[in-house]
Amino acid sequence: MGNAKRRVRAQRKRQFRGNGSTIKHSKNSSATSTNASSSKIKIPAVFDEEIAEYQRKPLIGNRIIDMEVLLNLFLQLCCPRCFEEGILLSEDSTYGLCSHFVIRCKHCDFYSRFSSSKKTLQCPEVNTRFVYGMRQIGKAFSAGFKLCGTLNLPRLSKTAYTNRENKLMCP
């Protein structure tokens, strides 16, 4: 009984039926075509409402932006005086996380100055918010110093940090 021979049948090779991980489209589908018109695709009205709502919302708050991206953007803008492309952006000075910028035209004598943050209580708001945020999470100057270094941001000096901290504590 134990030595009985079993017949072993060789398995047949499986036939290829296409890649199972790709999305299958029907050949006659005009709605999924890349060159179909918007009337064929039938964009839902909800999507149009979202676009309109997005356009009504003003951009507020702070953003972290790479300076190289900003410089490339300004090179594509036109001068308001001579209408030539090539406005140059340079950093005039910094105070903590806040920078003061100057934009100049390559072709004429146009220049304008602006700050990267609003001022509240004679100090850039971004510095006040930074100190307040560090206090909220229970960290002090050294943690903020390391955070700014990690994110490649300008750093707030120890005296500026302490001054902001004192103004937050004693209104």
Secondary structure, DSSP 8 states (H G I E B T S, - for coil): -TT----------------TTS----TT-SSS-TT--HHHHT--HHHHHHHHHHHHS---S-----HHHHHHHHHHSB-TTT--B-EEEEEEEEETTEEEEEEEESSSS-EEEEESS-EETTEEHHHHHHHHHHHHTT--HHHHHHHHHHTT-----HHHHHHHHHHHH--
